[in-house]
């Protein structure tokens, strides 16, 4: 199995959000800025092989991102993330 997150150890807003979903009986897509970033599906919807394929694809994306950022100081990455967050928040504040 891939990564497992113990929700009891996450921040309260995350726990509250997941609790608010209730028992997932059909897929729930999580969209951020128009991009599909995650899908929560009932654990019984996929075979073990399908689950493993999805996990493998996810880790491949993570590795690609890590390779792209290799050699870039963490502070530089953090500045870029902070700037992007500010831009998105400003856009949302303008109603966009």
N, CA, C and O atoms as a GROMACS GRO file, in nm:
protein
  384
    1UNK      N    1   0.084  -0.118   0.000
    1UNK     CA    2   0.000   0.000   0.000
    1UNK      C    3   0.089   0.124   0.000
    1UNK      O    4   0.201   0.121   0.051
    2UNK      N    5   0.039   0.228  -0.056
    2UNK     CA    6   0.113   0.354  -0.063
    2UNK      C    7   0.111   0.428   0.069
    2UNK      O    8   0.107   0.367   0.176
    3UNK      N    9   0.113   0.554   0.060
    3UNK     CA   10   0.118   0.639   0.177
    3UNK      C   11  -0.015   0.636   0.252
    3UNK      O   12  -0.122   0.637   0.192
    4UNK      N   13  -0.006   0.632   0.383
    4UNK     CA   14  -0.124   0.633   0.469
    4UNK      C   15  -0.111   0.750   0.564
    4UNK      O   16  -0.006   0.770   0.626
    5UNK      N   17  -0.217   0.828   0.576
    5UNK     CA   18  -0.216   0.946   0.664
    5UNK      C   19  -0.311   0.920   0.779
    5UNK      O   20  -0.430   0.895   0.759
    6UNK      N   21  -0.259   0.926   0.899
    6UNK     CA   22  -0.341   0.911   1.019
    6UNK      C   23  -0.406   1.046   1.047
    6UNK      O   24  -0.339   1.139   1.091
    7UNK      N   25  -0.534   1.057   1.020
    7UNK     CA   26  -0.603   1.184   1.035
    7UNK      C   27  -0.603   1.236   1.178
    7UNK      O   28  -0.618   1.356   1.201
    8UNK      N   29  -0.586   1.147   1.274
    8UNK     CA   30  -0.580   1.190   1.414
    8UNK      C   31  -0.457   1.277   1.439
    8UNK      O   32  -0.453   1.352   1.537
    9UNK      N   33  -0.358   1.267   1.351
    9UNK     CA   34  -0.235   1.344   1.368
    9UNK      C   35  -0.228   1.465   1.276
    9UNK      O   36  -0.126   1.534   1.271
   10UNK      N   37  -0.337   1.492   1.204
   10UNK     CA   38  -0.338   1.608   1.115
   10UNK      C   39  -0.397   1.728   1.188
   10UNK      O   40  -0.450   1.715   1.299
   11UNK      N   41  -0.388   1.842   1.126
   11UNK     CA   42  -0.444   1.964   1.185
   11UNK      C   43  -0.597   1.955   1.189
   11UNK      O   44  -0.659   1.886   1.108
   12UNK      N   45  -0.654   2.022   1.285
   12UNK     CA   46  -0.798   2.016   1.307
   12UNK      C   47  -0.881   2.051   1.183
   12UNK      O   48  -0.979   1.981   1.156
   13UNK      N   49  -0.847   2.156   1.106
   13UNK     CA   50  -0.928   2.184   0.987
   13UNK      C   51  -0.932   2.068   0.888
   13UNK      O   52  -1.034   2.045   0.822
   14UNK      N   53  -0.822   1.995   0.877
   14UNK     CA   54  -0.820   1.879   0.787
   14UNK      C   55  -0.914   1.771   0.840
   14UNK      O   56  -0.994   1.715   0.765
   15UNK      N   57  -0.903   1.742   0.969
   15UNK     CA   58  -0.992   1.641   1.030
   15UNK      C   59  -1.138   1.681   1.014
   15UNK      O   60  -1.222   1.598   0.979
   16UNK      N   61  -1.167   1.807   1.038
   16UNK     CA   62  -1.305   1.854   1.028
   16UNK      C   63  -1.357   1.841   0.885
   16UNK      O   64  -1.472   1.802   0.863
   17UNK      N   65  -1.272   1.873   0.788
   17UNK     CA   66  -1.312   1.861   0.648
   17UNK      C   67  -1.346   1.715   0.614
   17UNK      O   68  -1.450   1.687   0.555
   18UNK      N   69  -1.258   1.625   0.651
   18UNK     CA   70  -1.280   1.483   0.621
   18UNK      C   71  -1.404   1.432   0.694
   18UNK      O   72  -1.485   1.360   0.636
   19UNK      N   73  -1.420   1.469   0.820
   19UNK     CA   74  -1.540   1.429   0.894
   19UNK      C   75  -1.666   1.478   0.824
   19UNK      O   76  -1.767   1.408   0.818
   20UNK      N   77  -1.659   1.599   0.771
   20UNK     CA   78  -1.773   1.658   0.703
   20UNK      C   79  -1.816   1.580   0.579
   20UNK      O   80  -1.931   1.587   0.537
   21UNK      N   81  -1.723   1.507   0.521
   21UNK     CA   82  -1.757   1.425   0.404
   21UNK      C   83  -1.841   1.304   0.442
   21UNK      O   84  -1.914   1.249   0.360
   22UNK      N   85  -1.829   1.263   0.568
   22UNK     CA   86  -1.900   1.142   0.611
   22UNK      C   87  -1.838   1.019   0.547
   22UNK      O   88  -1.726   1.024   0.496
   23UNK      N   89  -1.910   0.911   0.549
   23UNK     CA   90  -1.861   0.788   0.488
   23UNK      C   91  -1.868   0.804   0.336
   23UNK      O   92  -1.975   0.830   0.281
   24UNK      N   93  -1.757   0.790   0.271
   24UNK     CA   94  -1.752   0.808   0.126
   24UNK      C   95  -1.815   0.687   0.058
   24UNK      O   96  -1.764   0.576   0.068
   25UNK      N   97  -1.926   0.710  -0.009
   25UNK     CA   98  -1.997   0.602  -0.077
   25UNK      C   99  -1.985   0.614  -0.229
   25UNK      O  100  -2.012   0.518  -0.302
   26UNK      N  101  -1.944   0.731  -0.276
   26UNK     CA  102  -1.918   0.753  -0.418
   26UNK      C  103  -1.798   0.846  -0.428
   26UNK      O  104  -1.769   0.918  -0.332
   27UNK      N  105  -1.727   0.847  -0.541
   27UNK     CA  106  -1.606   0.929  -0.552
   27UNK      C  107  -1.633   1.077  -0.524
   27UNK      O  108  -1.737   1.132  -0.561
   28UNK      N  109  -1.534   1.140  -0.459
   28UNK     CA  110  -1.537   1.284  -0.430
   28UNK      C  111  -1.411   1.343  -0.494
   28UNK      O  112  -1.300   1.304  -0.459
   29UNK      N  113  -1.429   1.438  -0.587
   29UNK     CA  114  -1.315   1.500  -0.651
   29UNK      C  115  -1.280   1.630  -0.578
   29UNK      O  116  -1.368   1.709  -0.545
   30UNK      N  117  -1.151   1.650  -0.553
   30UNK     CA  118  -1.102   1.772  -0.489
   30UNK      C  119  -1.036   1.858  -0.596
   30UNK      O  120  -0.939   1.817  -0.660
   31UNK      N  121  -1.090   1.978  -0.615
   31UNK     CA  122  -1.045   2.068  -0.720
   31UNK      C  123  -0.986   2.193  -0.656
   31UNK      O  124  -1.044   2.251  -0.565
   32UNK      N  125  -0.871   2.234  -0.705
   32UNK     CA  126  -0.804   2.355  -0.657
   32UNK      C  127  -0.769   2.441  -0.777
   32UNK      O  128  -0.694   2.399  -0.865
   33UNK      N  129  -0.824   2.561  -0.781
   33UNK     CA  130  -0.800   2.653  -0.893
   33UNK      C  131  -0.834   2.590  -1.027
   33UNK      O  132  -0.765   2.613  -1.126
   34UNK      N  133  -0.940   2.511  -1.029
   34UNK     CA  134  -0.984   2.448  -1.153
   34UNK      C  135  -0.910   2.320  -1.188
   34UNK      O  136  -0.945   2.255  -1.286
   35UNK      N  137  -0.809   2.283  -1.110
   35UNK     CA  138  -0.733   2.161  -1.137
   35UNK      C  139  -0.775   2.051  -1.042
   35UNK      O  140  -0.784   2.073  -0.921
   36UNK      N  141  -0.801   1.933  -1.096
   36UNK     CA  142  -0.830   1.817  -1.013
   36UNK      C  143  -0.701   1.776  -0.943
   36UNK      O  144  -0.604   1.740  -1.009
   37UNK      N  145  -0.699   1.782  -0.809
   37UNK     CA  146  -0.577   1.751  -0.735
   37UNK      C  147  -0.586   1.619  -0.660
   37UNK      O  148  -0.483   1.562  -0.623
   38UNK      N  149  -0.707   1.571  -0.637
   38UNK     CA  150  -0.721   1.444  -0.567
   38UNK      C  151  -0.862   1.390  -0.586
   38UNK      O  152  -0.954   1.464  -0.620
   39UNK      N  153  -0.874   1.263  -0.565
   39UNK     CA  154  -1.005   1.199  -0.570
   39UNK      C  155  -1.013   1.103  -0.453
   39UNK      O  156  -0.925   1.019  -0.434
   40UNK      N  157  -1.119   1.116  -0.376
   40UNK     CA  158  -1.142   1.026  -0.265
   40UNK      C  159  -1.247   0.926  -0.310
   40UNK      O  160  -1.357   0.965  -0.351
   41UNK      N  161  -1.213   0.800  -0.303
   41UNK     CA  162  -1.307   0.697  -0.347
   41UNK      C  163  -1.327   0.595  -0.235
   41UNK      O  164  -1.239   0.577  -0.151
   42UNK      N  165  -1.442   0.529  -0.235
   42UNK     CA  166  -1.461   0.424  -0.136
   42UNK      C  167  -1.355   0.316  -0.154
   42UNK      O  168  -1.323   0.281  -0.268
   43UNK      N  169  -1.300   0.263  -0.047
   43UNK     CA  170  -1.192   0.164  -0.058
   43UNK      C  171  -1.233   0.037  -0.130
   43UNK      O  172  -1.147  -0.038  -0.177
   44UNK      N  173  -1.362   0.012  -0.140
   44UNK     CA  174  -1.408  -0.111  -0.206
   44UNK      C  175  -1.423  -0.095  -0.356
   44UNK      O  176  -1.452  -0.193  -0.426
   45UNK      N  177  -1.406   0.027  -0.408
   45UNK     CA  178  -1.428   0.052  -0.551
   45UNK      C  179  -1.319  -0.002  -0.644
   45UNK      O  180  -1.345  -0.021  -0.762
   46UNK      N  181  -1.200  -0.025  -0.593
   46UNK     CA  182  -1.089  -0.068  -0.678
   46UNK      C  183  -1.030  -0.199  -0.632
   46UNK      O  184  -1.032  -0.232  -0.514
   47UNK      N  185  -0.978  -0.273  -0.728
   47UNK     CA  186  -0.904  -0.395  -0.693
   47UNK      C  187  -0.769  -0.355  -0.637
   47UNK      O  188  -0.727  -0.240  -0.650
   48UNK      N  189  -0.700  -0.449  -0.574
   48UNK     CA  190  -0.567  -0.420  -0.520
   48UNK      C  191  -0.471  -0.377  -0.630
   48UNK      O  192  -0.388  -0.288  -0.609
   49UNK      N  193  -0.482  -0.439  -0.748
   49UNK     CA  194  -0.394  -0.404  -0.860
   49UNK      C  195  -0.421  -0.261  -0.907
   49UNK      O  196  -0.327  -0.186  -0.936
   50UNK      N  197  -0.549  -0.222  -0.914
   50UNK     CA  198  -0.583  -0.086  -0.954
   50UNK      C  199  -0.532   0.014  -0.851
   50UNK      O  200  -0.480   0.120  -0.886
   51UNK      N  201  -0.550  -0.020  -0.725
   51UNK     CA  202  -0.501   0.068  -0.619
   51UNK      C  203  -0.350   0.087  -0.631
   51UNK      O  204  -0.301   0.200  -0.620
   52UNK      N  205  -0.277  -0.020  -0.654
   52UNK     CA  206  -0.133  -0.012  -0.664
   52UNK      C  207  -0.091   0.071  -0.784
   52UNK      O  208   0.005   0.148  -0.775
   53UNK      N  209  -0.161   0.057  -0.895
   53UNK     CA  210  -0.128   0.136  -1.015
   53UNK      C  211  -0.145   0.285  -0.987
   53UNK      O  212  -0.060   0.365  -1.026
   54UNK      N  213  -0.253   0.322  -0.921
   54UNK     CA  214  -0.277   0.462  -0.889
   54UNK      C  215  -0.170   0.515  -0.794
   54UNK      O  216  -0.120   0.626  -0.812
   55UNK      N  217  -0.135   0.436  -0.696
   55UNK     CA  218  -0.031   0.476  -0.601
   55UNK      C  219   0.102   0.495  -0.674
   55UNK      O  220   0.173   0.593  -0.652
   56UNK      N  221   0.136   0.400  -0.761
   56UNK     CA  222   0.261   0.410  -0.836
   56UNK      C  223   0.263   0.534  -0.924
   56UNK      O  224   0.366   0.602  -0.932
   57UNK      N  225   0.151   0.566  -0.988
   57UNK     CA  226   0.144   0.687  -1.071
   57UNK      C  227   0.162   0.812  -0.986
   57UNK      O  228   0.230   0.906  -1.026
   58UNK      N  229   0.102   0.813  -0.869
   58UNK     CA  230   0.115   0.928  -0.779
   58UNK      C  231   0.258   0.949  -0.736
   58UNK      O  232   0.308   1.062  -0.737
   59UNK      N  233   0.326   0.841  -0.699
   59UNK     CA  234   0.466   0.854  -0.658
   59UNK      C  235   0.554   0.897  -0.774
   59UNK      O  236   0.653   0.968  -0.754
   60UNK      N  237   0.520   0.854  -0.897
   60UNK     CA  238   0.597   0.898  -1.014
   60UNK      C  239   0.587   1.049  -1.031
   60UNK      O  240   0.685   1.115  -1.066
   61UNK      N  241   0.468   1.104  -1.007
   61UNK     CA  242   0.448   1.249  -1.016
   61UNK      C  243   0.531   1.319  -0.909
   61UNK      O  244   0.593   1.422  -0.935
   62UNK      N  245   0.531   1.264  -0.788
   62UNK     CA  246   0.609   1.322  -0.679
   62UNK      C  247   0.757   1.321  -0.714
   62UNK      O  248   0.826   1.421  -0.694
   63UNK      N  249   0.806   1.210  -0.765
   63UNK     CA  250   0.947   1.200  -0.801
   63UNK      C  251   0.984   1.299  -0.912
   63UNK      O  252   1.092   1.357  -0.911
   64UNK      N  253   0.894   1.317  -1.007
   64UNK     CA  254   0.918   1.413  -1.115
   64UNK      C  255   0.931   1.554  -1.058
   64UNK      O  256   1.019   1.631  -1.098
   65UNK      N  257   0.844   1.588  -0.964
   65UNK     CA  258   0.850   1.720  -0.901
   65UNK      C  259   0.979   1.735  -0.820
   65UNK      O  260   1.041   1.841  -0.822
   66UNK      N  261   1.018   1.630  -0.751
   66UNK     CA  262   1.143   1.637  -0.673
   66UNK      C  263   1.263   1.656  -0.765
   66UNK      O  264   1.354   1.732  -0.733
   67UNK      N  265   1.263   1.586  -0.877
   67UNK     CA  266   1.374   1.598  -0.972
   67UNK      C  267   1.380   1.740  -1.028
   67UNK      O  268   1.488   1.795  -1.048
   68UNK      N  269   1.263   1.797  -1.055
   68UNK     CA  270   1.257   1.933  -1.109
   68UNK      C  271   1.312   2.035  -1.010
   68UNK      O  272   1.371   2.136  -1.049
   69UNK      N  273   1.294   2.007  -0.880
   69UNK     CA  274   1.338   2.101  -0.776
   69UNK      C  275   1.476   2.068  -0.721
   69UNK      O  276   1.527   2.139  -0.634
   70UNK      N  277   1.537   1.961  -0.770
   70UNK     CA  278   1.666   1.919  -0.718
   70UNK      C  279   1.770   2.030  -0.736
   70UNK      O  280   1.783   2.087  -0.845
   71UNK      N  281   1.842   2.058  -0.630
   71UNK     CA  282   1.946   2.159  -0.636
   71UNK      C  283   1.897   2.300  -0.608
   71UNK      O  284   1.977   2.393  -0.596
   72UNK      N  285   1.766   2.316  -0.599
   72UNK     CA  286   1.712   2.449  -0.569
   72UNK      C  287   1.698   2.459  -0.418
   72UNK      O  288   1.636   2.372  -0.355
   73UNK      N  289   1.753   2.563  -0.358
   73UNK     CA  290   1.743   2.576  -0.213
   73UNK      C  291   1.596   2.579  -0.166
   73UNK      O  292   1.509   2.634  -0.233
   74UNK      N  293   1.572   2.519  -0.051
   74UNK     CA  294   1.437   2.514   0.004
   74UNK      C  295   1.378   2.654   0.021
   74UNK      O  296   1.259   2.674   0.001
   75UNK      N  297   1.462   2.750   0.058
   75UNK     CA  298   1.412   2.886   0.077
   75UNK      C  299   1.362   2.945  -0.055
   75UNK      O  300   1.264   3.021  -0.056
   76UNK      N  301   1.426   2.911  -0.166
   76UNK     CA  302   1.382   2.959  -0.297
   76UNK      C  303   1.248   2.897  -0.335
   76UNK      O  304   1.159   2.964  -0.386
   77UNK      N  305   1.235   2.768  -0.309
   77UNK     CA  306   1.108   2.698  -0.335
   77UNK      C  307   0.998   2.759  -0.249
   77UNK      O  308   0.888   2.784  -0.298
   78UNK      N  309   1.028   2.783  -0.122
   78UNK     CA  310   0.928   2.840  -0.031
   78UNK      C  311   0.885   2.979  -0.077
   78UNK      O  312   0.767   3.012  -0.069
   79UNK      N  313   0.979   3.060  -0.125
   79UNK     CA  314   0.945   3.193  -0.175
   79UNK      C  315   0.850   3.182  -0.295
   79UNK      O  316   0.754   3.259  -0.306
   80UNK      N  317   0.878   3.089  -0.384
   80UNK     CA  318   0.792   3.070  -0.501
   80UNK      C  319   0.651   3.025  -0.460
   80UNK      O  320   0.551   3.071  -0.515
   81UNK      N  321   0.645   2.936  -0.363
   81UNK     CA  322   0.516   2.889  -0.313
   81UNK      C  323   0.441   3.004  -0.247
   81UNK      O  324   0.322   3.024  -0.273
   82UNK      N  325   0.509   3.080  -0.163
   82UNK     CA  326   0.446   3.195  -0.096
   82UNK      C  327   0.392   3.295  -0.198
   82UNK      O  328   0.282   3.347  -0.181
   83UNK      N  329   0.470   3.322  -0.301
   83UNK     CA  330   0.427   3.417  -0.405
   83UNK      C  331   0.303   3.365  -0.476
   83UNK      O  332   0.208   3.440  -0.500
   84UNK      N  333   0.303   3.237  -0.510
   84UNK     CA  334   0.188   3.178  -0.579
   84UNK      C  335   0.063   3.184  -0.491
   84UNK      O  336  -0.046   3.214  -0.539
   85UNK      N  337   0.079   3.156  -0.363
   85UNK     CA  338  -0.034   3.162  -0.269
   85UNK      C  339  -0.089   3.305  -0.262
   85UNK      O  340  -0.210   3.326  -0.266
   86UNK      N  341   0.000   3.403  -0.252
   86UNK     CA  342  -0.044   3.543  -0.248
   86UNK      C  343  -0.121   3.580  -0.374
   86UNK      O  344  -0.225   3.647  -0.367
   87UNK      N  345  -0.071   3.536  -0.490
   87UNK     CA  346  -0.138   3.567  -0.617
   87UNK      C  347  -0.276   3.504  -0.624
   87UNK      O  348  -0.372   3.568  -0.668
   88UNK      N  349  -0.287   3.381  -0.580
   88UNK     CA  350  -0.418   3.313  -0.583
   88UNK      C  351  -0.514   3.379  -0.486
   88UNK      O  352  -0.631   3.399  -0.519
   89UNK      N  353  -0.467   3.412  -0.368
   89UNK     CA  354  -0.554   3.478  -0.269
   89UNK      C  355  -0.600   3.614  -0.321
   89UNK      O  356  -0.716   3.651  -0.302
   90UNK      N  357  -0.511   3.688  -0.384
   90UNK     CA  358  -0.548   3.818  -0.440
   90UNK      C  359  -0.653   3.800  -0.549
   90UNK      O  360  -0.748   3.877  -0.556
   91UNK      N  361  -0.635   3.700  -0.634
   91UNK     CA  362  -0.731   3.674  -0.742
   91UNK      C  363  -0.868   3.639  -0.683
   91UNK      O  364  -0.971   3.686  -0.731
   92UNK      N  365  -0.868   3.558  -0.580
   92UNK     CA  366  -0.995   3.520  -0.514
   92UNK      C  367  -1.060   3.642  -0.449
   92UNK      O  368  -1.182   3.656  -0.452
   93UNK      N  369  -0.979   3.729  -0.391
   93UNK     CA  370  -1.032   3.848  -0.325
   93UNK      C  371  -1.098   3.941  -0.428
   93UNK      O  372  -1.192   4.014  -0.396
   94UNK      N  373  -1.048   3.937  -0.552
   94UNK     CA  374  -1.105   4.020  -0.659
   94UNK      C  375  -1.226   3.951  -0.722
   94UNK      O  376  -1.290   4.006  -0.811
   95UNK      N  377  -1.257   3.830  -0.674
   95UNK     CA  378  -1.372   3.759  -0.728
   95UNK      C  379  -1.339   3.671  -0.847
   95UNK      O  380  -1.430   3.625  -0.917
   96UNK      N  381  -1.212   3.646  -0.870
   96UNK     CA  382  -1.172   3.565  -0.985
   96UNK      C  383  -1.141   3.431  -0.945
   96UNK      O  384  -1.105   3.348  -1.028
   0.00000   0.00000   0.00000
